[in-house]
Amino acid sequence: MKTPKFLICSDPLKEESTDMILHSHRPRFLAQVTPISFEEIDNRPDKPFADALYVNAEGVMEIFRIGVVDIYDRSEEDDLQDEVFPAVEYFCKYLQLVEKEEGLTPGFPVKDFNPELPGLKILHAPDVWTVVYNSLVATFGTEEEMDDFLETNLNIESDLLDKGVINQFD
């Protein structure tokens, strides 16, 4: 039997048990899942991490920081970071499964803008555009202002900006 790439685990003997994600393939690591508020997104940890934005069954957006806490193989930080982004998708599937088992209609993850830009999320409400990207939160009044920021400050090529998912919210 092949070991799954990710495993959800916790320590039930701890007073405050938290979800952990074990990445069992190389580079092997353990990541802690921590609920955070939207205001805490701009706090950047020292180790690789990614934020999961999840709209739960009640329609409320929850944010979970998935941060590497233990590394079991020698590896470059970029290699670890490349594996943390898929851990976000795995954790969101776990949340959907839990909601389904509780008899609720499962929520959904806020989608990345483009698969070539993992972790970049664009949220659009009626009067504001919000960019969320690994500890960066920026808001804009127009799509043009946002596109200019993405091209100028994050060096995203304009052709990538034409091929993405914008998450619409009321």
C-alpha positions as CSV (number, residue, x, y, z in Angstrom):
1,M,0.0,0.0,0.0
2,K,1.4,3.4,-1.0
3,T,1.4,6.0,1.8
4,P,-0.7,9.1,1.0
5,K,1.2,12.3,0.3
6,F,-0.7,14.2,3.0
7,L,-2.1,13.0,6.3
8,I,-4.2,15.0,8.8
9,C,-3.2,14.3,12.4
10,S,-3.5,15.7,15.9
11,D,-2.4,15.0,19.4
12,P,-5.6,14.2,21.4
13,L,-3.6,14.2,24.7
14,K,-2.7,17.9,24.3
15,E,-4.9,20.3,26.2
16,E,-5.5,22.4,23.1
17,S,-5.2,19.9,20.2
18,T,-4.7,21.4,16.8
19,D,-4.8,19.9,13.3
20,M,-1.5,19.0,11.7
21,I,-0.6,18.0,8.2
22,L,2.1,15.4,7.7
23,H,3.7,15.5,4.2
24,S,5.0,12.0,3.9
25,H,6.9,12.3,0.6
26,R,10.2,14.0,0.1
27,P,10.7,16.7,1.3
28,R,9.0,15.3,4.4
29,F,7.6,17.9,6.9
30,L,5.0,18.5,9.5
31,A,2.8,21.6,9.2
32,Q,0.5,23.1,11.8
33,V,-2.9,24.4,10.9
34,T,-3.8,27.6,12.8
35,P,-7.0,29.6,12.4
36,I,-6.2,33.3,11.9
37,S,-8.2,36.5,11.4
38,F,-8.1,38.4,8.1
39,E,-6.0,41.1,9.9
40,E,-3.3,38.5,10.8
41,I,-2.6,37.6,7.2
42,D,0.2,40.1,6.9
43,N,2.1,38.4,9.7
44,R,4.8,36.4,7.9
45,P,6.3,33.4,9.7
46,D,10.0,32.4,9.3
47,K,9.3,29.0,7.7
48,P,7.3,28.1,4.6
49,F,3.5,28.6,4.8
50,A,0.4,29.2,2.9
51,D,-3.0,30.5,3.8
52,A,-6.3,28.6,3.2
53,L,-9.3,30.8,2.7
54,Y,-12.4,28.7,3.1
55,V,-16.1,29.7,2.9
56,N,-17.8,27.4,5.3
57,A,-21.2,25.8,5.2
58,E,-22.7,28.9,6.8
59,G,-21.2,31.2,4.1
60,V,-18.5,32.7,6.5
61,M,-14.9,32.9,5.3
62,E,-12.5,31.2,7.6
63,I,-8.7,31.6,7.2
64,F,-6.2,28.9,8.2
65,R,-2.5,29.3,8.1
66,I,-0.7,26.1,7.2
67,G,2.9,26.6,8.4
68,V,5.8,24.2,8.4
69,V,6.9,23.4,12.0
70,D,9.3,20.4,11.5
71,I,11.4,19.4,8.5
72,Y,12.6,15.8,8.3
73,D,14.7,16.0,5.1
74,R,17.3,18.4,3.8
75,S,15.6,20.6,1.3
76,E,15.5,24.1,-0.1
77,E,12.9,26.5,1.2
78,D,11.4,26.8,-2.3
79,D,10.9,23.0,-2.5
80,L,9.1,23.0,0.8
81,Q,7.0,26.0,-0.3
82,D,6.0,24.2,-3.5
83,E,4.6,21.4,-1.3
84,V,2.7,23.6,1.2
85,F,0.4,25.0,-1.5
86,P,-1.1,21.5,-2.3
87,A,-1.5,21.0,1.4
88,V,-3.9,23.9,1.4
89,E,-6.1,22.1,-1.2
90,Y,-5.9,18.9,0.8
91,F,-6.9,20.7,4.0
92,C,-9.9,22.3,2.3
93,K,-11.1,18.9,1.0
94,Y,-10.8,17.7,4.6
95,L,-13.0,20.6,5.8
96,Q,-15.6,19.7,3.2
97,L,-15.6,16.1,4.3
98,V,-16.1,17.1,7.9
99,E,-19.0,19.3,7.0
100,K,-20.5,16.6,4.9
101,E,-20.2,14.1,7.7
102,E,-22.0,16.6,10.0
103,G,-24.9,16.7,7.5
104,L,-24.1,20.1,6.2
105,T,-23.8,21.3,2.6
106,P,-20.0,21.5,2.3
107,G,-18.4,24.9,1.8
108,F,-15.7,25.7,-0.7
109,P,-12.1,27.0,-0.8
110,V,-11.4,30.4,-2.3
111,K,-9.7,29.6,-5.5
112,D,-6.2,30.6,-6.5
113,F,-6.2,33.2,-9.3
114,N,-4.1,31.1,-11.6
115,P,-2.4,27.6,-11.3
116,E,0.9,29.2,-12.4
117,L,0.6,31.6,-9.4
118,P,-0.2,29.3,-6.4
119,G,-1.4,31.2,-3.3
120,L,-2.5,34.3,-5.2
121,K,-6.2,35.0,-4.5
122,I,-8.2,37.8,-5.9
123,L,-11.5,38.7,-4.2
124,H,-14.0,41.1,-5.8
125,A,-16.8,42.7,-3.8
126,P,-19.1,45.4,-5.3
127,D,-16.8,48.3,-4.5
128,V,-13.4,46.8,-3.8
129,W,-10.8,44.4,-5.3
130,T,-8.6,42.6,-2.7
131,V,-5.4,40.7,-3.4
132,V,-4.3,38.1,-0.9
133,Y,-0.8,36.6,-1.5
134,N,1.3,34.9,1.2
135,S,1.2,37.6,3.9
136,L,0.2,40.4,1.6
137,V,-3.2,42.0,1.6
138,A,-3.9,44.9,-0.7
139,T,-7.2,46.6,-1.7
140,F,-8.0,48.6,-4.7
141,G,-11.0,50.7,-6.0
142,T,-10.7,49.5,-9.6
143,E,-9.5,46.5,-11.5
144,E,-7.1,48.7,-13.4
145,E,-5.4,49.8,-10.2
146,M,-5.1,46.2,-9.1
147,D,-3.7,45.1,-12.4
148,D,-1.1,47.9,-12.3
149,F,-0.1,46.8,-8.8
150,L,0.2,43.1,-9.8
151,E,2.3,44.0,-12.8
152,T,4.5,46.6,-11.2
153,N,4.9,45.4,-7.6
154,L,4.6,41.6,-8.0
155,N,6.1,41.4,-11.5
156,I,3.2,39.3,-12.9
157,E,3.1,39.4,-16.6
158,S,0.0,41.0,-18.1
159,D,-0.9,37.9,-20.2
160,L,-1.3,35.9,-16.9
161,L,-3.7,38.5,-15.6
162,D,-6.0,37.7,-18.5
163,K,-6.3,34.0,-17.5
164,G,-7.4,33.8,-14.0
165,V,-10.3,33.2,-11.5
166,I,-11.6,36.1,-9.7
167,N,-13.6,35.1,-6.6
168,Q,-16.9,37.2,-6.5
169,F,-18.4,38.1,-3.2
170,D,-21.5,40.2,-2.3
